[in-house]
Amino acid sequence: VVFTPTGDGTNYVAAANDSYSTANQVVYSTTTGVASKTITGLTNGSEYCFKIFLRRGTEWTSGTSACATPSLIYCAAPVAGTMDYQTSVTNVTLNTLNNSSSTKTAGYVNNTALTPTNLNKGESYNLSVSVNTAGNWEIYSRAWIDWNKDGDFNDSGEEFDLGYATNTTNGITNGSPLSITVPTTALVGTTRMRVSAKFLEYATPCDSGYDGEIEDYTINIVQVPGAEIYVKGNSQNIVSGSTTTSSLNQTVFAIQPIGTTSAAKDYIVGNVGLSNLILNGTPVISLTGANSGDFAVTQNPATTIASETFSTFSITFTPSGPGTRTAVVSIANNDSTGGENPFTFTIQGTGKSPE
């Protein structure tokens, strides 16, 4: 800390909300006593040094220094599972992470010192969990990832159900592998992933004293230096290559009378990479597949999408026949990772014959 106080202190104005933003700033100033003060705006894992000055009469002290490195404190998982049975997690696989354990050694295992796997913002990865059911029982597995690094697993999109396994010493759960998309809003850097196994039901992230186990891991969220495409419908991620349609992400159109046109459905195509995303196809949004003529692009997105921005495109549905009608949306681009060029997904509508 390089700072020498002068005057009577009235010229020193503390940062708003006692928040740190730059070196050698005044983060707190008072004329009354205070036992402790919380300073916000700090980055976990970075060391900060503070210096406290007091003024008595017209004299300032030389200051007292203290340094500390803030870190997140998660709920007390070390008392999670019991050792009464061998009910446990036996393998966790996510991208380059592949960690196995043949024997349960504790109800909680801290694996955060293992080399973290890198996950790119906006990309999808398969998470698989295997468990020991300690006999002919159903053992459920659930995982959590702290995407916003706020020290808990309570936010929307941070919980993942992986199903269960039965009567196995090392069996994959029936919900594995589960495709997980890294949110475009995920904070860059290392964060915590928690994986659980529990007898007959799903655990909660801070459960304790049950038949099962919890394991913690470190993962690293990365913003790629090139372009990184993502597509959303109704604020829900759409996975490239997906042939599964859903009303949740607007890939399903409502039943539409033959020969009439639906309201347009809007989608966004965005870029969470550091370089510009270029949509280089002709047309920009291509429609192919069995009933591609029943769908039409009514609004095209911009062809150049800067880092951390997005553009909108729209599609309508005009069925030419009855029953299920499908098409494949294809977006050619310069995405640098993940095999998302072209980015494709299936859309579906249903034609209704006149009554």
WOVENRA-V264559 format. One record per residue. RES is the residue in three letters. SS is DSSP state (2 for helix, 1 for strand, 0 for the rest). PHI is phi in whole degrees, 0 to 359 (none if undefined). D_FIRST is the distance of its C-alpha to the first C-alpha in Angstrom with 1 decimal. Layout:
# WOVENRA-V264559
res;ss;phi;d_first
RES;SS;PHI;D_FIRST
RES;SS;PHI;D_FIRST
This chain:
# WOVENRA-V264559
res;ss;phi;d_first
VAL;0;none;0.0
VAL;0;245;3.8
PHE;0;198;6.1
THR;0;231;9.4
PRO;0;288;11.9
THR;0;222;15.5
GLY;0;69;19.0
ASP;0;264;20.2
GLY;0;91;17.7
THR;0;289;20.5
ASN;0;278;18.9
TYR;0;270;16.0
VAL;0;252;17.5
ALA;0;292;16.1
ALA;0;298;16.5
ALA;2;302;20.0
ASN;2;59;20.7
ASP;2;53;17.1
SER;1;256;16.5
TYR;0;279;13.4
SER;0;221;14.1
THR;0;206;11.3
ALA;0;293;7.7
ASN;0;62;5.9
GLN;0;264;9.2
VAL;0;276;10.9
VAL;0;261;12.5
TYR;0;205;14.5
SER;0;216;16.1
THR;0;207;19.2
THR;0;252;21.7
THR;0;238;23.3
GLY;0;291;22.6
VAL;0;213;21.5
ALA;0;283;21.9
SER;0;204;19.8
LYS;0;214;18.4
THR;0;265;18.5
ILE;0;257;15.9
THR;1;258;17.8
GLY;0;84;17.4
LEU;0;270;15.8
THR;0;256;17.5
ASN;0;299;19.3
GLY;0;91;18.7
SER;0;256;15.2
GLU;1;277;12.4
TYR;1;233;9.5
CYS;1;243;6.7
PHE;1;242;6.7
LYS;1;225;6.6
ILE;1;252;10.1
PHE;0;247;11.6
LEU;0;240;15.4
ARG;1;236;17.8
ARG;1;239;21.2
GLY;0;67;23.7
THR;0;254;22.2
GLU;1;255;19.5
TRP;1;262;15.8
THR;0;287;14.5
SER;0;284;11.8
GLY;0;96;10.0
THR;1;242;10.4
SER;1;259;8.1
ALA;1;209;9.9
CYS;1;238;10.1
ALA;1;204;13.2
THR;1;242;15.3
PRO;0;290;17.5
SER;0;212;21.1
LEU;0;284;24.4
ILE;0;244;26.8
TYR;0;271;30.4
CYS;0;301;33.5
ALA;0;285;35.0
ALA;2;290;37.1
PRO;2;302;37.6
VAL;2;254;40.5
ALA;0;295;42.0
GLY;1;270;45.3
THR;0;264;47.7
MET;0;255;49.2
ASP;0;292;52.8
TYR;0;224;53.7
GLN;0;273;52.6
THR;0;302;51.7
SER;1;195;48.7
VAL;1;277;47.0
THR;1;251;48.4
ASN;1;203;46.8
VAL;1;231;44.2
THR;1;232;44.3
LEU;1;210;42.1
ASN;0;54;41.9
THR;0;275;41.0
LEU;1;282;40.3
ASN;1;211;43.5
ASN;1;244;43.0
SER;1;241;46.1
SER;0;214;46.7
SER;0;272;50.3
THR;0;231;49.9
LYS;0;287;48.0
THR;0;250;45.7
ALA;0;195;43.9
GLY;0;288;43.8
TYR;1;226;40.3
VAL;1;235;39.1
ASN;1;266;35.5
ASN;0;258;35.8
THR;0;291;32.2
ALA;0;278;31.6
LEU;0;295;34.4
THR;0;302;33.7
PRO;0;288;33.2
THR;1;277;35.7
ASN;1;269;34.6
LEU;1;238;36.0
ASN;1;281;36.1
LYS;0;305;35.5
GLY;0;87;39.0
GLU;0;261;41.0
SER;1;251;43.3
TYR;1;222;43.5
ASN;1;268;46.0
LEU;1;252;44.9
SER;1;233;47.5
VAL;1;228;47.6
SER;1;246;50.3
VAL;1;223;51.1
ASN;1;256;53.2
THR;0;271;55.5
ALA;0;52;56.8
GLY;0;121;60.3
ASN;0;275;62.1
TRP;0;227;59.5
GLU;1;270;57.4
ILE;1;243;53.7
TYR;1;263;51.4
SER;1;237;48.2
ARG;1;221;45.3
ALA;1;232;41.9
TRP;1;222;38.8
ILE;1;228;35.9
ASP;0;275;32.7
TRP;0;298;32.6
ASN;0;263;29.9
LYS;0;52;27.6
ASP;0;254;27.6
GLY;0;85;28.5
ASP;0;216;32.2
PHE;0;238;35.5
ASN;0;263;36.9
ASP;0;277;36.6
SER;0;302;39.6
GLY;0;86;40.2
GLU;0;258;38.3
GLU;1;244;41.5
PHE;1;224;44.2
ASP;1;269;47.6
LEU;1;250;49.1
GLY;1;79;52.4
TYR;1;218;54.1
ALA;1;229;56.0
THR;1;227;59.1
ASN;0;53;60.6
THR;0;210;58.5
THR;0;268;56.4
ASN;0;198;54.3
GLY;1;238;55.1
ILE;1;287;53.3
THR;0;287;53.1
ASN;0;286;55.4
GLY;0;261;52.6
SER;0;258;51.1
PRO;0;285;50.1
LEU;1;250;48.3
SER;1;284;46.9
ILE;1;241;43.3
THR;1;260;41.8
VAL;0;291;38.0
PRO;0;301;37.3
THR;0;292;36.2
THR;0;264;33.5
ALA;0;300;32.1
LEU;0;278;28.4
VAL;0;291;27.6
GLY;1;117;26.3
THR;1;282;27.4
THR;1;209;29.0
ARG;1;256;31.6
MET;1;242;35.4
ARG;1;240;37.6
VAL;1;234;41.3
SER;1;232;43.9
ALA;1;227;47.5
LYS;1;216;49.5
PHE;1;295;53.1
LEU;0;68;55.2
GLU;0;201;52.5
TYR;0;285;49.1
ALA;0;278;46.0
THR;0;257;43.2
PRO;0;297;39.6
CYS;0;246;39.0
ASP;0;303;42.6
SER;0;213;43.3
GLY;0;70;46.3
TYR;1;249;48.6
ASP;0;282;50.6
GLY;1;162;48.4
GLU;1;202;45.0
ILE;1;234;41.6
GLU;1;234;39.6
ASP;1;250;36.0
TYR;1;225;34.9
THR;1;256;31.9
ILE;1;237;32.7
ASN;1;238;30.8
ILE;1;273;31.3
VAL;1;239;31.4
GLN;0;258;31.8
VAL;0;292;34.3
PRO;0;290;33.8
GLY;0;271;37.4
ALA;0;277;39.3
GLU;0;219;39.7
ILE;1;278;42.4
TYR;1;216;43.0
VAL;1;227;45.8
LYS;1;226;46.0
GLY;1;233;48.9
ASN;0;56;48.3
SER;0;67;44.6
GLN;1;254;45.8
ASN;1;296;45.1
ILE;1;246;48.1
VAL;0;274;48.2
SER;0;298;49.5
GLY;0;88;53.0
SER;1;291;53.6
THR;0;250;57.3
THR;0;266;56.7
THR;0;254;56.9
SER;0;204;55.6
SER;0;290;55.7
LEU;0;296;52.1
ASN;0;252;50.8
GLN;0;67;53.8
THR;0;270;55.6
VAL;1;243;58.7
PHE;1;268;60.7
ALA;1;292;63.0
ILE;1;302;66.8
GLN;1;230;68.1
PRO;1;302;71.8
ILE;0;303;73.1
GLY;0;85;72.9
THR;0;252;70.3
THR;0;251;66.7
SER;0;284;63.8
ALA;0;294;60.8
ALA;0;289;58.1
LYS;1;259;55.4
ASP;1;261;51.9
TYR;1;230;49.5
ILE;1;243;46.2
VAL;1;243;45.2
GLY;1;230;41.5
ASN;1;222;39.0
VAL;0;253;35.9
GLY;0;278;35.5
LEU;0;274;33.3
SER;0;258;36.4
ASN;0;298;39.2
LEU;1;270;41.9
ILE;1;250;45.3
LEU;1;268;48.4
ASN;0;248;51.0
GLY;0;272;54.2
THR;0;230;57.4
PRO;0;289;57.7
VAL;0;298;54.0
ILE;0;249;54.9
SER;1;258;58.0
LEU;1;243;60.3
THR;1;227;62.6
GLY;0;107;64.5
ALA;0;303;67.7
ASN;0;232;67.5
SER;2;301;65.0
GLY;2;291;67.4
ASP;2;277;67.0
PHE;1;240;63.3
ALA;1;217;61.9
VAL;1;276;58.6
THR;1;259;58.5
GLN;1;213;55.0
ASN;0;265;53.1
PRO;0;279;49.4
ALA;0;297;47.5
THR;0;272;47.9
THR;1;238;44.3
ILE;1;239;41.6
ALA;0;289;38.0
SER;0;304;35.1
GLU;0;63;34.6
THR;1;230;37.6
PHE;1;211;41.3
SER;1;221;44.8
THR;1;252;47.8
PHE;1;228;51.3
SER;1;228;54.4
ILE;1;225;57.5
THR;1;244;60.8
PHE;1;232;63.7
THR;0;230;67.4
PRO;0;295;69.5
SER;0;261;72.6
GLY;0;203;74.1
PRO;0;279;73.9
GLY;1;85;71.6
THR;1;289;68.3
ARG;1;234;67.0
THR;1;229;64.1
ALA;1;207;62.2
VAL;1;247;59.2
VAL;1;271;56.4
SER;1;228;54.9
ILE;1;233;52.0
ALA;0;286;51.6
ASN;1;199;48.1
ASN;0;253;45.7
ASP;0;309;43.7
SER;0;267;42.1
THR;0;217;42.3
GLY;0;79;44.3
GLY;0;62;47.8
GLU;0;254;47.6
ASN;0;237;49.5
PRO;0;279;51.7
PHE;1;273;50.2
THR;1;234;53.3
PHE;1;201;54.2
THR;1;266;57.5
ILE;1;239;58.6
GLN;1;214;61.7
GLY;1;219;64.0
THR;1;232;67.4
GLY;1;272;70.4
LYS;1;243;72.9
SER;0;288;76.6
PRO;0;298;78.4
GLU;0;270;80.2
